[in-house]
Amino acid sequence: MKSKQNTRGQLSEKPKFLSSDWILAQFGPDLATARRSYKEFVLAGIRKESPWKHLKGRIFLGKENFIEEVKEFLKGKERIKEIPRMERFAGRPALSKIFGDTRKGVARDERIYTAHVRYGYTLTEIGDFLGIHYSTVSKVLKKVKRGKK
C-alpha cells in the first residue's frame, strides 16, 4: 500500500512510519483479498457495541476459558506497584468464589484477609459484598493480622 486518499480524494504518499503489510497479511493470502477482507471487517464493526465495555480487569477481552489461560501470565505481578491495581489483580477470583456461602465467623474473617491481602480487593469492595461497613472490614483485618503474628 503505497498511497492513500486525502480529504479531497486525491492520492498522497503514505507516511514512512505506517506499516500495513503485517495487518493485511492477517486478512488474506494476497493483497486484493486482504484489502477486501479488512474492509469487510471494519464495516462489520461500525455501529456495534464497543468491545472495550467487556474488558475484564482493563486488560482481558475474551471468553472465560481464554481469560483463565492468560491469567497465568499475571502470576507474581501482584506486588509490582508500577502496574495499575486493576491490571495487577485482573486474574483474581470473584468475591463470591472467595467467600462461597461463608458470611460469618472465623472462616469469614480469614477470607476477608485473603480477599484483601492476596487478591487486592479494597475494604469498600469487600464490605459492599458482605453487607458490612468498610471500617468493620478494617477491624477484621487488624484482628486477623494480630493472630498471624
TIDO-788855 format. One record per residue (C-alpha): residue number from 1; x, y, z. Coordinates in pm, 1 decimal, m for minus. Each point is the difference from the previous one (the first is absolute). Layout:
<recs>
+-----+----------+----------+----------+
:   n :       px :       py :       pz :
+-----+----------+----------+----------+
: NUM :        X :        Y :        Z :
...
+-----+----------+----------+----------+
</recs>
This chain:
<recs>
+-----+----------+----------+----------+
:   n :       px :       py :       pz :
+-----+----------+----------+----------+
:   1 :      0.0 :      0.0 :      0.0 :
:   2 :    198.3 :    296.6 :   m127.3 :
:   3 :   m251.5 :    280.6 :     11.3 :
:   4 :   m328.7 :    109.2 :    154.4 :
:   5 :   m274.7 :    244.9 :    m84.7 :
:   6 :      4.2 :    334.7 :    175.9 :
:   7 :   m314.1 :    190.2 :    100.5 :
:   8 :    m49.1 :    119.2 :   m357.0 :
:   9 :     16.1 :   m353.0 :   m141.2 :
:  10 :    348.6 :     48.1 :   m139.1 :
:  11 :    269.4 :   m262.8 :     52.1 :
:  12 :    294.6 :     92.5 :    218.5 :
:  13 :    305.3 :   m191.7 :    120.9 :
:  14 :    m51.9 :   m206.2 :    311.1 :
:  15 :    215.0 :    105.5 :    296.4 :
:  16 :    328.0 :   m191.8 :     32.1 :
:  17 :    m90.2 :   m114.6 :    354.5 :
:  18 :   m323.2 :   m166.2 :   m115.2 :
:  19 :     39.5 :   m369.6 :    m62.5 :
:  20 :   m313.2 :   m179.4 :   m113.3 :
:  21 :    155.0 :   m316.5 :   m143.4 :
:  22 :    m20.9 :   m208.6 :    316.6 :
:  23 :   m358.1 :     91.0 :     86.1 :
:  24 :   m120.2 :    m56.2 :   m356.5 :
:  25 :    173.7 :   m339.4 :     m6.6 :
:  26 :   m232.9 :   m103.5 :    283.7 :
:  27 :   m299.3 :     49.8 :   m230.4 :
:  28 :     96.8 :   m186.8 :   m314.0 :
:  29 :    269.0 :   m171.0 :   m207.0 :
:  30 :     26.8 :    277.2 :   m258.6 :
:  31 :    m31.3 :    377.3 :     13.0 :
:  32 :   m335.1 :     24.9 :   m180.4 :
:  33 :   m165.7 :   m263.7 :    222.3 :
:  34 :    156.3 :    146.2 :    313.8 :
:  35 :   m121.4 :    352.8 :    m78.3 :
:  36 :   m351.5 :   m123.0 :    m74.9 :
:  37 :    m12.9 :   m213.0 :    318.5 :
:  38 :    139.6 :    282.2 :    211.0 :
:  39 :   m258.4 :    242.9 :   m135.7 :
:  40 :   m279.7 :   m249.9 :     77.1 :
:  41 :    140.6 :    m46.9 :    350.6 :
:  42 :      2.4 :    373.8 :     68.0 :
:  43 :   m347.3 :     56.0 :   m145.6 :
:  44 :   m141.2 :   m290.2 :    205.8 :
:  45 :    120.4 :    169.0 :    319.0 :
:  46 :   m141.1 :    342.9 :    m69.6 :
:  47 :   m296.9 :     91.5 :    222.2 :
:  48 :     41.8 :   m311.0 :    214.5 :
:  49 :     41.2 :     15.9 :    374.0 :
:  50 :    357.5 :     73.3 :     97.5 :
:  51 :    195.6 :   m308.4 :    107.9 :
:  52 :    176.1 :    217.3 :    260.5 :
:  53 :   m313.9 :    m26.5 :    214.9 :
:  54 :     72.0 :   m370.3 :     42.0 :
:  55 :    359.0 :     29.3 :    117.8 :
:  56 :     76.6 :   m183.5 :    321.1 :
:  57 :    254.9 :    166.3 :    222.6 :
:  58 :     56.7 :    256.6 :   m275.5 :
:  59 :    221.0 :   m245.0 :   m190.9 :
:  60 :   m189.0 :   m320.0 :    m85.7 :
:  61 :   m242.3 :    m29.0 :   m286.7 :
:  62 :   m141.5 :   m342.3 :    m70.7 :
:  63 :   m196.9 :   m293.0 :    132.4 :
:  64 :     60.8 :   m140.2 :    349.9 :
:  65 :    209.0 :   m295.6 :   m120.7 :
:  66 :    236.6 :    233.6 :   m187.5 :
:  67 :     26.7 :    227.6 :    302.0 :
:  68 :     80.2 :   m298.0 :    223.1 :
:  69 :    287.5 :    m91.8 :   m233.0 :
:  70 :    156.6 :    346.1 :    m10.6 :
:  71 :    m36.0 :     57.4 :    374.6 :
:  72 :    315.0 :   m210.2 :     35.4 :
:  73 :    199.0 :    291.3 :   m143.3 :
:  74 :   m104.7 :    220.0 :    292.0 :
:  75 :    118.8 :   m230.4 :    276.7 :
:  76 :    264.0 :    168.7 :    211.3 :
:  77 :    m81.0 :    347.6 :   m133.7 :
:  78 :   m234.0 :     95.3 :    286.8 :
:  79 :    274.1 :    175.7 :    195.1 :
:  80 :    131.6 :    213.7 :   m288.2 :
:  81 :   m135.3 :    342.9 :     92.1 :
:  82 :     79.4 :    147.8 :   m342.8 :
:  83 :   m277.5 :   m216.7 :   m146.0 :
:  84 :   m339.3 :    157.9 :     72.7 :
:  85 :   m197.8 :   m181.6 :    270.4 :
:  86 :   m283.8 :   m102.5 :   m233.7 :
:  87 :    250.2 :   m165.0 :   m232.9 :
:  88 :    213.5 :   m162.2 :    271.4 :
:  89 :   m303.2 :   m177.5 :    138.3 :
:  90 :   m186.4 :    m60.0 :   m326.0 :
:  91 :     29.0 :   m375.1 :     43.0 :
:  92 :   m139.4 :     m9.7 :    351.7 :
:  93 :   m303.3 :   m211.2 :     82.5 :
:  94 :   m333.7 :    167.4 :     60.1 :
:  95 :    m93.0 :     73.8 :    361.1 :
:  96 :   m283.0 :   m250.8 :    m30.4 :
:  97 :    259.0 :   m271.8 :    m67.6 :
:  98 :    222.6 :    110.9 :    287.0 :
:  99 :   m282.9 :      7.8 :    253.2 :
: 100 :   m233.1 :   m268.8 :   m131.0 :
: 101 :   m280.2 :    m31.8 :    255.3 :
: 102 :    217.6 :    126.8 :    285.8 :
: 103 :   m123.0 :    331.6 :    138.4 :
: 104 :     78.4 :    m22.6 :    373.4 :
: 105 :    256.7 :   m115.8 :    249.6 :
: 106 :    370.0 :    m83.1 :    m16.0 :
: 107 :    m23.9 :   m147.7 :   m352.1 :
: 108 :   m150.8 :    325.4 :   m127.1 :
: 109 :    273.6 :    201.2 :    170.5 :
: 110 :    273.3 :   m213.1 :   m160.7 :
: 111 :   m163.7 :     46.5 :   m337.6 :
: 112 :    m18.2 :    375.6 :     53.0 :
: 113 :    373.7 :     m5.8 :     65.3 :
: 114 :     61.1 :   m213.7 :   m312.1 :
: 115 :   m221.9 :    219.4 :   m218.4 :
: 116 :    182.1 :    314.8 :    109.1 :
: 117 :    361.7 :   m112.1 :     36.3 :
: 118 :     29.4 :   m267.2 :   m266.5 :
: 119 :   m249.5 :    122.5 :   m259.0 :
: 120 :      8.8 :    376.1 :     53.1 :
: 121 :   m367.4 :     64.7 :     63.6 :
: 122 :    m61.6 :    331.5 :    170.6 :
: 123 :   m166.5 :     26.7 :    339.0 :
: 124 :   m301.1 :    159.1 :   m167.5 :
: 125 :    m31.8 :   m277.9 :   m260.1 :
: 126 :     11.4 :   m266.3 :    271.0 :
: 127 :   m237.0 :    192.0 :    226.6 :
: 128 :   m251.4 :     56.5 :   m278.9 :
: 129 :     10.3 :   m368.5 :    m91.1 :
: 130 :    m53.6 :   m113.2 :    360.2 :
: 131 :   m247.1 :    274.7 :     86.9 :
: 132 :    221.4 :    149.2 :    271.4 :
: 133 :    174.8 :    335.2 :     36.5 :
: 134 :    354.9 :     30.2 :   m129.3 :
: 135 :    117.0 :    101.9 :    349.7 :
: 136 :   m123.6 :   m338.0 :    125.2 :
: 137 :    207.3 :   m166.2 :   m272.1 :
: 138 :    300.5 :    201.3 :    120.7 :
: 139 :    m51.1 :   m116.9 :    358.5 :
: 140 :    m25.7 :   m362.4 :   m114.8 :
: 141 :    323.8 :     36.3 :   m197.6 :
: 142 :    183.2 :    137.6 :    303.6 :
: 143 :   m132.0 :   m285.0 :    216.0 :
: 144 :    106.6 :   m266.9 :   m250.8 :
: 145 :    344.4 :    161.9 :    m44.0 :
: 146 :     55.7 :     m6.4 :    376.7 :
: 147 :    m89.2 :   m368.7 :      1.9 :
: 148 :    251.2 :    m76.0 :   m277.6 :
: 149 :    295.5 :    147.2 :    192.4 :
+-----+----------+----------+----------+
</recs>
